Structures are given as structure tokens and as C-alpha cells.
Amino acid sequence: MTYAWDMTLKTVTVDTENMTLPDVDGMAGKFTANIQVHDNYGNTAYGHINPLVGVGSGTTVDVSGLEPNKGLNVTTTIVANIGWSATGSAFDIVGGATGAVPVGNLQDWNIADEPANADDSLIS
């Protein structure tokens, strides 16, 4: 999954570009992504993608209530109703030159409660 922080619009867009969901029979369209964008002062903005169907799913989170001067953090948890979840994140995203849009990939995916019939490859 990718993120893009538009400092002018005060939004963070999370997209499923370059993402592969686990291969679980009958699970198409039954994944949800819960998104948290937080600053370093304890403030959080929330978003979600439901249903999460793979490449082409995305959402934009309004971060106008956050304090970005020390950077922002993005955490996304993908969940399925079969007890499977995966969490990925990006930390200390800082703004660049005026008009620049910091972009990157969510990383360090932690997969929990994986069902026996799921493919081990999740997100690159």
C-alpha cells in the first residue's frame, strides 16, 4: 500500500497500489482496511477502505486537525472476517519543499492469525 501526503490540501491518501491480498477462497471483497494517521502530539485522523478489493482501492483522510511540524505517521490494519489481519506502517513522514507531496510505501507488515488456507505472500 502507498501513501501520499498533500500538504496543501491537508490530506493523506492511502492506496492499494502494488498490493496483493492473500489467496483465501471466497474472500474477494471481504477485506477492510482501517487507517490511522497520527501526529507526534497524540492526535489521530481516521479513514477506512471497505470493501478492500485489491489494486485500485483507496481513501483520502483529512489531516487538517493534526500538527504536522514533527512529521506524520500512517498505520493501516487490513482485516478479514475469518480472523486474519495484517498491519503496516510508515513513520516520521516529513514535508518537503513547497508544493512537494511526500509519498512512500507502508512497510513492516505484521500478519496475525493467518488461516491455514491463506497464501503467505501479502504485500510488497
C-alpha positions, 0 to 999 in steps of 0.5 A: 500500500502507498501513501501520499501526503498533500500538504496543501490540501491537508490530506493523506491518501492511502492506496492499494497500489502494488498490493496483493491480498492473500489467496483465501477462497471466497474472500474477494471483497471481504477485506477492510482496511482501517487507517490511522494517521497520527501526529507526534502530539497524540492526535489521530485522523481516521479513514477506512477502505471497505470493501478492500478489493485489491489494486485500485482501492483507496481513501483520502483522510483529512489531516487538517486537525493534526500538527504536522511540524514533527512529521506524520505517521500512517498505520493501516490494519487490513482485516478479514472476517475469518480472523486474519489481519495484517498491519503496516506502517510508515513513520516520521513522514516529513514535508518537503519543499513547497508544493512537494507531496511526500509519498512512500510505501507502508512497510513492516507488515505484521500478519496475525492469525493467518488461516491455514488456507491463506497464501503467505505472500501479502504485500510488497 
